[in-house]
């Protein structure tokens, strides 16, 4: 995987360099949060907890990180944890079937307590209802979308759907920043992801969007290394029933579709 930077990573590097209190490892302790969305729950480790007031560490701005799975989260957490008080937002009703959704969620929850960079990070789980995904993407009304290759319009609508939910949660709970792990995947379109984030940021006063192309600078390669080190399950399709049906030949061992 190329270690070349992208405009988004250069912009991110500039933002990180300007943050206060950004030196040193991530501190353990409570993370930001608040009342969960309808049907959601707050998770610490593998235990579902009622959501409460999780105040951020005073030296770091708070970041709500939308995450799709453990492997994609690994490098992103390692990269950002010394700059931000991170809360992970696991909202992925696109994932099919439910058993796969639960496997990815549980893999994330089992990974975090074992990963030093994730010390103190909590997870908020949004509602799992695949009908929300179908409505948001319009795949049933526009059947041609069902046969698209990844990075097409169906995927763009799915990015927007999940990122909008993260942004709304971040607004409701007074986070300073929000972003997503999605750009770490070579199967995801960083231009579309960042365009969506910028549009959401401009919608009303609220958290700032943190631009990214996490796959660059060896990020995807590092996620593979961390997955191997921690024995993480790497799926071979993005998540939805259509990506599963249309998936290509498997990637080389260890290079899942995350």
C-alpha positions as CSV (number, residue, x, y, z in Angstrom):
1,X,0.0,0.0,0.0
2,X,1.3,3.4,-1.0
3,X,2.6,5.7,1.7
4,X,1.8,8.8,-0.4
5,X,-0.2,11.5,1.3
6,X,-3.4,13.0,-0.1
7,X,-4.8,16.5,0.3
8,X,-7.0,15.3,3.0
9,X,-4.2,13.8,5.1
10,X,-2.1,17.0,4.6
11,X,-5.1,19.0,5.8
12,X,-5.5,16.6,8.8
13,X,-1.8,16.9,9.7
14,X,-2.2,20.7,9.8
15,X,-5.2,20.5,12.1
16,X,-3.5,18.0,14.4
17,X,-0.4,20.2,14.6
18,X,-2.6,23.2,15.7
19,X,-4.5,21.3,18.5
20,X,-3.7,22.2,22.1
21,X,-2.4,19.4,24.4
22,X,-1.6,17.1,21.6
23,X,1.7,15.8,22.9
24,X,2.0,12.4,24.7
25,X,-0.1,9.2,24.8
26,X,-3.8,9.1,25.1
27,X,-4.9,9.3,28.7
28,X,-7.2,6.8,30.2
29,X,-10.5,8.1,31.7
30,X,-14.0,9.0,30.9
31,X,-15.0,10.0,27.4
32,X,-17.7,12.3,26.0
33,X,-21.1,11.1,25.3
34,X,-24.7,11.7,26.5
35,X,-28.1,10.4,25.8
36,X,-28.1,7.8,23.0
37,X,-30.2,8.0,19.9
38,X,-33.5,6.1,20.0
39,X,-32.8,2.4,20.2
40,X,-29.1,3.0,21.0
41,X,-26.9,2.1,24.0
42,X,-23.6,3.0,25.4
43,X,-21.0,0.3,25.6
44,X,-17.8,0.1,27.6
45,X,-15.8,-3.0,26.8
46,X,-18.5,-5.6,26.1
47,X,-21.0,-4.3,28.6
48,X,-24.1,-2.3,27.5
49,X,-24.6,0.6,29.9
50,X,-27.1,3.4,30.2
51,X,-25.7,6.5,28.7
52,X,-24.7,9.3,31.0
53,X,-22.5,12.3,31.2
54,X,-19.0,11.3,30.0
55,X,-17.0,14.5,30.3
56,X,-14.0,14.7,28.0
57,X,-10.4,14.9,29.3
58,X,-9.8,18.6,29.7
59,X,-6.6,18.7,27.7
60,X,-8.1,17.2,24.5
61,X,-10.9,18.1,22.2
62,X,-13.7,15.5,22.0
63,X,-14.1,13.4,18.8
64,X,-17.0,11.2,17.8
65,X,-15.5,8.6,15.5
66,X,-18.0,6.7,13.4
67,X,-16.6,3.1,13.0
68,X,-17.7,0.2,10.9
69,X,-15.5,-2.6,12.5
70,X,-12.5,-3.3,14.6
71,X,-9.9,-3.6,11.9
72,X,-10.8,-0.3,10.4
73,X,-10.8,1.3,13.8
74,X,-7.4,0.0,14.9
75,X,-5.0,2.3,13.0
76,X,-7.4,5.3,13.2
77,X,-7.4,5.0,17.0
78,X,-3.7,4.6,17.1
79,X,-3.3,7.7,14.9
80,X,-5.7,10.0,16.7
81,X,-5.8,8.9,20.3
82,X,-3.1,11.2,21.5
83,X,-4.9,14.2,20.0
84,X,-8.5,13.6,20.9
85,X,-10.8,12.2,23.6
86,X,-12.4,9.6,21.4
87,X,-15.9,8.1,21.6
88,X,-16.7,5.5,19.0
89,X,-20.1,5.5,17.3
90,X,-21.0,2.1,15.9
91,X,-23.9,2.8,13.5
92,X,-24.1,0.4,10.6
93,X,-27.6,-0.9,9.8
94,X,-26.4,-1.6,6.3
95,X,-24.6,-4.7,7.5
96,X,-26.2,-8.0,6.4
97,X,-27.1,-10.3,7.9
98,X,-27.7,-9.5,11.6
99,X,-25.3,-12.2,12.7
100,X,-22.5,-10.4,10.6
101,X,-23.4,-7.1,12.2
102,X,-23.1,-8.6,15.7
103,X,-19.9,-10.3,14.8
104,X,-18.3,-7.1,13.7
105,X,-19.6,-5.2,16.7
106,X,-18.4,-7.9,19.1
107,X,-15.0,-8.0,17.5
108,X,-14.7,-4.3,18.0
109,X,-15.7,-4.5,21.6
110,X,-13.4,-7.4,22.3
111,X,-10.5,-5.6,20.7
112,X,-10.6,-2.3,22.4
113,X,-9.8,-3.4,26.0
114,X,-6.7,-5.3,24.6
115,X,-5.4,-2.3,22.6
116,X,-3.3,0.2,24.7
117,X,-4.1,3.1,22.4
118,X,-7.8,2.6,23.0
119,X,-7.6,3.0,26.8
120,X,-10.7,4.6,28.2
121,X,-12.5,4.7,24.8
122,X,-16.2,3.9,25.0
123,X,-18.6,2.9,22.3
124,X,-22.1,4.1,21.5
125,X,-24.2,1.7,19.5
126,X,-26.9,3.1,17.3
127,X,-30.1,1.3,16.3
128,X,-29.8,-1.6,14.0
129,X,-32.7,-1.6,11.6
130,X,-31.8,-2.5,7.9
131,X,-35.0,-0.8,6.8
132,X,-33.3,2.5,7.6
133,X,-30.5,1.6,5.2
134,X,-33.0,0.6,2.4
135,X,-34.9,3.8,2.8
136,X,-31.8,6.0,2.9
137,X,-30.2,4.6,-0.2
138,X,-33.4,4.1,-2.3
139,X,-32.1,0.7,-3.5
140,X,-35.6,-0.8,-3.6
141,X,-37.0,2.1,-5.7
142,X,-34.0,2.2,-7.9
143,X,-33.0,-1.5,-8.5
144,X,-30.1,-0.6,-10.8
145,X,-28.3,0.6,-7.7
146,X,-28.3,-3.0,-6.3
147,X,-25.9,-4.1,-9.0
148,X,-23.4,-1.3,-8.8
149,X,-19.7,-1.9,-8.0
150,X,-18.4,-0.4,-4.8
151,X,-17.7,3.4,-4.8
152,X,-20.9,4.1,-6.8
153,X,-24.0,6.1,-5.9
154,X,-25.4,3.4,-3.6
155,X,-22.2,3.5,-1.6
156,X,-22.2,7.3,-1.5
157,X,-25.7,7.4,-0.2
158,X,-24.7,4.8,2.5
159,X,-21.7,6.9,3.5
160,X,-24.0,9.9,3.9
161,X,-26.7,8.0,5.8
162,X,-24.2,6.8,8.4
163,X,-22.2,9.9,8.6
164,X,-25.3,12.0,9.0
165,X,-26.4,9.9,12.0
166,X,-22.9,10.4,13.5
167,X,-23.0,14.1,12.9
168,X,-26.5,14.4,14.5
169,X,-25.3,12.5,17.6
170,X,-22.2,14.6,17.8
171,X,-24.3,17.8,17.6
172,X,-26.7,16.5,20.3
173,X,-23.9,15.7,22.6
174,X,-21.7,18.7,22.1
175,X,-18.7,17.0,20.6
176,X,-15.9,19.2,19.2
177,X,-15.2,17.1,16.1
178,X,-16.6,14.1,14.2
179,X,-15.2,11.8,11.5
180,X,-15.4,8.3,10.2
181,X,-13.1,5.3,9.8
182,X,-14.5,4.7,6.3
183,X,-11.7,6.3,4.4
184,X,-9.2,3.7,5.5
185,X,-10.6,1.2,3.1
186,X,-9.2,1.0,-0.5
187,X,-12.8,0.2,-1.5
188,X,-14.2,3.5,-0.2
189,X,-14.1,6.8,-2.1
190,X,-12.3,9.4,0.1
191,X,-13.4,12.3,-2.1
192,X,-17.1,11.4,-1.5
193,X,-16.6,10.8,2.2
194,X,-14.9,14.2,2.7
195,X,-17.4,16.0,0.6
196,X,-20.2,14.6,2.7
197,X,-18.4,15.6,6.0
198,X,-17.8,19.1,4.8
199,X,-21.5,19.5,3.7
200,X,-22.7,18.3,7.1
201,X,-20.3,20.6,9.0
202,X,-21.8,23.5,7.1
203,X,-25.4,22.6,7.8
204,X,-25.6,24.3,11.2
205,X,-23.3,25.3,14.1
206,X,-21.9,22.2,15.7
207,X,-18.9,19.9,15.6
208,X,-16.2,20.3,13.0
209,X,-15.5,17.6,10.5
210,X,-12.1,16.0,10.6
211,X,-10.9,15.4,7.0
212,X,-9.1,12.1,6.3
213,X,-7.8,9.6,3.9
214,X,-6.7,7.1,6.5
215,X,-5.5,4.5,4.0
216,X,-2.6,6.8,3.0
217,X,0.8,7.1,4.6
218,X,0.7,3.3,5.2
219,X,-2.5,3.5,7.2
220,X,-4.2,0.5,5.5
221,X,-1.0,-1.5,5.7
222,X,-0.8,-0.7,9.4
223,X,-4.4,-1.8,9.9
224,X,-3.4,-5.1,8.4
225,X,-0.5,-5.4,10.8
226,X,-2.7,-4.6,13.8
227,X,-5.3,-7.1,12.6
228,X,-2.7,-9.8,12.4
229,X,-1.2,-8.9,15.8
230,X,-4.6,-9.0,17.6
231,X,-6.1,-11.8,15.5
232,X,-9.0,-9.7,14.3
233,X,-11.7,-11.0,11.9
234,X,-11.5,-9.2,8.6
235,X,-14.6,-9.5,6.5
236,X,-14.5,-10.1,2.7
237,X,-17.3,-7.7,1.8
238,X,-18.2,-4.2,2.8
239,X,-21.4,-5.0,4.6
240,X,-24.7,-4.7,2.7
241,X,-26.5,-7.6,1.0
242,X,-25.6,-6.1,-2.4
243,X,-21.9,-5.8,-1.7
244,X,-22.0,-9.4,-0.5
245,X,-23.7,-10.6,-3.7
246,X,-21.4,-8.5,-5.9
247,X,-18.1,-9.0,-4.2
248,X,-15.1,-9.8,-6.3
249,X,-12.6,-12.6,-5.9
250,X,-11.1,-12.6,-2.4
251,X,-8.2,-10.4,-1.7
252,X,-4.8,-12.0,-0.7
253,X,-4.8,-13.4,2.8
254,X,-5.2,-10.8,5.5
255,X,-6.5,-8.1,3.1
256,X,-10.2,-8.1,3.9
257,X,-12.6,-5.6,2.5
258,X,-12.6,-3.4,5.6
